[in-house]
Amino acid sequence: MITRRAALALAPALFAAPARAGAGEWRLSAPRPIAFAVYDRHGRVHDVGSFAGRPTLAHFWASWCVGCREEFAALEALQRDMRGEGLRIAAISIDRLGWPVIDRTVENLGLAEVELFHDLNREATLATGVDRLPTTIVLDPAGREVARALGAIDWDARVTREQLRVLIAPRG
């Protein structure tokens, strides 16, 4: 287990370069409150408080986004591999046609590990300032934003997983 001191010492080196050439970029932030709400397939509202208690990747995507579809296999593997470390992946679709399109995309991609949500009317997208897809917001266990990844990320890369471990390391 990585200590907080070691995580902080490694952070500049880990985030100095993208996980791979042409990859999306990481933007770190001091832990800051963030507010949004999304819906599950049963129409139940899930706000940021629903995601509190464990580190969460709020991954904004759409069925028509090629980069989003391409990185889902790696996100599935990441969820499977890091679930034991407490990581949760919440895949938040912004598709205007809703669950029929989301379900068809998920079925075509063979997704089973990530939790699915819908950003009805793109309110969460606006509230969080998401302006490109894919965008992944890293939430700490208190539900605060600590970083975001803009664009496609190589979630299978060792350096990406090291970056995530630094971000989700217990603070205190």
Stockholm file with secondary structure:
# STOCKHOLM 1.0

chainA/1-172         MITRRAALALAPALFAAPARAGAGEWRLSAPRPIAFAVYDRHGRVHDVGSFAGRPTLAHFWASWCVGCREEFAALEALQRDMRGEGLRIAAISIDRLGWPVIDRTVENLGLAEVELFHDLNREATLATGVDRLPTTIVLDPAGREVARALGAIDWDARVTREQLRVLIAPRG
#=GR chainA/1-172 SS CCCHHHHHHHHHHHTSSCSSTTCCEEEEEEEEECCCEEECTTSCEEEHHHHTTSCEEEEEECTTCHHHHHHHHHHHHHHHHHGGGTCEEEEEECCTTCHHHHHHHHHHHTCCSSEEEECGGGHHHHHHTCCSSSEEEEECTTSEEEEEEESCCCTTSHHHHHHHHHHHSCCC
#=GC SS_cons         CCCHHHHHHHHHHHTSSCSSTTCCEEEEEEEEECCCEEECTTSCEEEHHHHTTSCEEEEEECTTCHHHHHHHHHHHHHHHHHGGGTCEEEEEECCTTCHHHHHHHHHHHTCCSSEEEECGGGHHHHHHTCCSSSEEEEECTTSEEEEEEESCCCTTSHHHHHHHHHHHSCCC
//
